């Protein structure tokens, strides 16, 4: 009888420990994501320091996006057999290398390489942390159906992205050494994240013999392949809006509205990405179909406001549009991650989630590169209006396809 009681107590402690680890890993995930968007309000300073054209800003952002896709394609799935904790730690170490480059190296080539390395680490981290959170929650709260873990993973992803620009703006608007101070702060934060990665429980049974390495495959069963493709397209379409705000907000505000405050730039991007995270939490209980319908309606309305705000050169209208569109992005993204987790084979969850993030980051990267190239020939106002119209078409079409599979 005593043994049974002791075993039950041990089981309760194990559940509680995994629940605590779930929130620690979520916080660490958010902090690491925040580091990736710290440069957003600083691009104007880099441009003034190094004298490069606006096109180079999109090239720098593209370096990050391609780094993310490379990390997802080459590493994002290996935590399924190497272990979540090991890949989490490797990703954080990669971010630390990138952070050190930002601190000590002061030229355009180093900036490009640092952003690529930063993206590669995040590519390895996103699918690993998302799968890790799902598994920690399934042990810590076995009675749950997995939706809360998916919600937290997608909310801290976009919430962390939202925190970076506002932190960067606050640390550089009035404090000295604006191109060094934010990265020193994040060096400390990333060291703390590394401690969390080391101490978190492992949730994967690591095989004695590793399977042969191969790049990322999207591992879903044939019967859900059509749904997975539709979901990936919806994630890509919604993330294209985040890419636009992350890379080009400073250029639009500076060239169209003559607003160069780094704090204001950070606030605008924070509003868009923060709304994405908040909407996921506030509308968590909404039925999946209604969530998608609300998401696409908000994206369309928000992009119309962004285009109108740019045409009439009114910051308040553009910012409001960003917040409205961001709320819609959050609902589409949360639905995409929940669908990926639901479709995944538990033994290959990292592969499936990495495939979904690969689609999302293709959406966040490719349109921004096109915008950067077009800025050399097309007026900024015209570009923003055309971009908004194009993304409305892409987002509506892709989400409509996803709705066909959603009850």
N, C-alpha and C positions, 0 to 999 in steps of 0.2 A: 504493500500500500504506500509505503514511504517512497519507494522508487517511482511509482506512478505519479505521485504528487510532484516529486523532483523533476521528472521528465516533462510534466505539464508546465511547471514554472520555467524550465529551460526553453520550452517552445514559445511561451509568452515573451520571454526576454528576446528570443531570436526575432519574433515578429516586430517587437518594439524597436530593436536595433536596426532592422531593415527599413522601418518607417522613418527613423531619424536619418539614416543614410540617404534615403530618398530625397529628403528636403536639403540635406547638405550637398548632394550631387547636383540638385536643381539649382541651388544658389551658385555653386562653382561653375556650372554650365552658363548661367546668366552673366557672371562676371567675365568669363572668357569671351563670350559673344560681344560684350560691351567693348572690350579692347579692340575688336575688329573695326568698329565704327568711330573710334576716337578721332581719326584723321579727317572725318567729314567736314567739320568747320575750319580745318587748317589748310585746305587746299589753296586758298587765296594767299596765305603766307608762303607756302612752298612755291607758288607761282611767282610771287614777288622776289623771293630769294634767288630762284634759279632762272627766272626769265623765260619760262616755257609758255606756249600758247594754250588756250582752253582745251584743245584737242588732247593735250598730254594728260589732263585730268582724267579723261575717260580711259586713256591708255593705262594709267596707274590703277584706276578702278578695275579695268579689264584684267590686269595682272592678278589682282586679288580674286576676281571671279574665276579665272582659269585655274588659279591655285586651288580654289575650293573644289572645282570639278575634277582636277587631277587627284586631290586627296580622296575624294569620294570614289573615283574610278579605280584607284590603285590600292587604297588602304581602308576605305570606309567599311568594308565587309569582313576584314580579317579578324575583328574582335569576336566573330562567331566561333573561332577556334583558338585564337591566341588569348582571349579573355578581355572583358570590358575594361577592367582596371589597368591592364598593361597598355592598351592602346590609348586610353584616356590620359595616362601619364605621358606617353610619348607625344601626344598632341599638345599637351600643355608645355612640354619642354620645347617643342617647335615654336610655340607662341613666344616663349621667353627669348629664343634666339632672334626672332623677328623684332621683339621689343628692344633688345640690346642694339640691334642695327639702327633702329630709329634714334636711339640715344646717342650713339657714338659716330655714325656715318652721316655725312651731310652733303650728298650729291644726288642727282636724279637717278642714276643707275642703281645706287643703293636703295633709294626709295622704291623703285620698281621691284627689286629683288626682295626687299623686306615685305612688301605687300603680297608678293607671290607666296613667300614662305608662310606668312600669316594665313593666307587662304588655304594653303595645303594642310596646315594644322587644323583649321576649322573643318575642312572636308573630312579629315579623319575623325574629328570629334563629334560632329552633329549626329551621324547615324549611331555611333557608339554610345553617346550619352542618352539619346532617345531610347535605344533598346535597353540600356542599363536601367533607366528610370522605370520602364515598363516592367522589367523583371524584378527590380527591388520592390515595386509596389505589389506585384503579384505574390511575393513572399510575405511582405509586411501586412497586406490587407487582402488575403486570398478570397474573401467573399465579394470583392468588387469585380466589375466586368471589364476593367481595363480602360474605360473612357477617361477616368480622372488622370491616369498616368499620361495618356495621349494629350489631354488638355494642358497639363503642367509642362510637358516637354515642348509643345508648340508655343505656349505662352511665354515661357522663360527664354526660348529662342528669340522671338521677336521682341520681348521685353528687354532682353540684354542688348540687342541691336539698338533699341530706342535709347538706352541709357548712355551709350558711348558718345553720341554727339552733344548731349547736354553736359556731360562731364567735361568733354573737350572744350566746349564753349565757356563753361564756368572757370576752368583752370587757365584759360588763355586770354580771357577778356581783360583782366586787370593784373594778373600775376606775371612776374618776369619769366624769361626763357620759355616762351609759349611752344616752341618746337621740341622742347626737352622735358619740361615738367610733367605733362600728362603721361608720358611713357615711364618716367621714374615711379610715379604713383602706381601704374599698372604692373611694373616689375614686382612691387611688393604684393599686390593683389594676386598675381599669377603664382607667386611662391606659395601663398596660402592655398590656392587652388590645387597646386601640386601635392600638398599635404593631404587634402581631401581625397585626391585620386589614389594616393598610396594606401590610405586607411579604409577606404570604402570596401564593403563586402564584394567578393567576386560572385557573379551570378551565372557563369558559364562553366560547364564541366569541360575542362581543357583535356583533349585527347592525348594519350601517350605518344601517338604517332600523328604528326601534322599532315593534313592533306596537301597535295602539291599546290603551290601558289598559282593563282591565275587572277587577272584583273577582274573588276567588278562585273558580276552578272546580275540581272534583275530576276530574282528568284520568286516567281509566283506560279501557281498551278494554272494549266491551260484554261480552266473554266472561268477564271477571274481576270484573264489577261486583258480583255477588252475594257473592263472596269478600271484596271490599273493604268492603262494608257490614257483613258479619259481623265482620271484623277491627276495624273502627271501633267497633262496639258493645262488643267485648271490651275494647278499650283504654279506652273510656269507663267501663265497669263497674269495671275495676281502678283507674283513676285517681280514682274517687270516694272510695276509701279514703284515698289520699294527701291529697285535699282536706280530709277530715275531720280527719286528724292535723295538717295544717298550720295550720288555722284554729281548731280547737276544743280542742286538747290542753290549752292553758293553762286554759280554762274548766272542763274536766272535772276536771283535777287540783286546781284551786283549790276548786271547789264541792263535789266529791265526796270528795276525799282531803285537802283542806286543805294542799296542797303548792303553795307559791308561788315556789319557787326557779327563777330563770330558767335556771340551768344544768341543773337536772333536766328542765325542760320541753324545753330544747334537746336533751338526751340522749335523751329518749323519741322525739322526732321524728327525730333523727339515726339512732336504731336502726331505725326503720321504713324510712326512705328509704335508709339505708346498706345494709340487708339487700337492698333492691331492686337496688342496684348490684352488690353482691357476688355475689348468686345468678346474675346474668347472666354474670359472669366464670367462676365455678366450674362452672356447668353449661352452658358454651358448647358443648361437644361432644355434648350430648344431642340425640337425634333430635327434629325439630319436634313430632311428635305427643306423644311422652313429655314434652317440655318444657311443652306446654299442659296435659296431664293433671296433671303435678306442680304447675304454677302454680295451677290452680283448687283442687286439694286443699289446698295451703298457705294460700290465701286463706280458704277455708272454716274450716280449723282455727284460723287466726289470729283471725278475727272472732269465733268462738265464745269464744276466750280473752279477747278484748277485752271482750265482753259480760259474761263471768263475772267478770273482774277489776273491772269497774265495779260489778257487783252486790254483790260481797263487799268492795269498797273496798280492793283490794290492788294497789299500784303494780307489784309484780314480775310479777303475772299479766297485767295490762294491757300492760306493756312487752314481755313475752314474746310476747303476742298480736300486738303491733305488728310485732315482728321477723319472726315467722312469716308474717304476712300480707304484709309488705313483700317477703319473698323470693319469694312467689308473684306479686306485682305485677310484680316485675322480669322474671320469666319470660314473663308475658303481654305486657308492654310490648315486650320484646326481640323476641318473635315477631311482634308487630304491625308494628314498624319494619322487620324483615327482610322481611315480606310486602309492605309498601308499596314498599320498594326493588325487590323482585322484580317487582311488578306494573307499575312505573312505566315509561313511555316515557322513554328517556334525555334527550330534548329537553324533557321536561316533568316532570322528577323533582321539582323544587321544588313544583309544583302538587300532585302526588300525596302527597308527604310532608306538605305543609301541611294537606291534607285529613285525614290521619290524626291530626296534632296537634290539629286543630280538634275532632275527635271526642273526643280524650282530654281536652282542656281544657273541653269542654262537660260531660263527666263529672265533672271536678274542681270545677266551679263551681256548677251547678244544684242538686245535692243539698245542698251546704253552705248555700246560701241558704235552702232549705227547712228545714234543721236550725236555722238561726239564727232564723227566724220562729217555728218551733214551740217553741223554748226559752222564749218568752214565756208559753206556756200549759202546756207539758208538763215534768214533772220531768226533770232531766238524765239520771238513771239510766235512766228509761223510754225517753228519746229514744235513748240510745246502744244499748240492746238492740234497739229497733225498727229503727234504722238498720242495725245489723249483720245482722239477719234479712233486711231488704230487699235489701241489697247482695249477700248470699249468693245470693238468688234471681236477681238481675240478672246477677251474674258467672257463675253456673253456666249460665244460659240462653244468654248471649251467647257464652261460650267453647265450649259444646256446638255452637253453630252454626258457629263457626270451625273446630272439629274436623272437621266434615263436608267441609271443603276441604283438610285437612292430611293428607298421607300418613304 
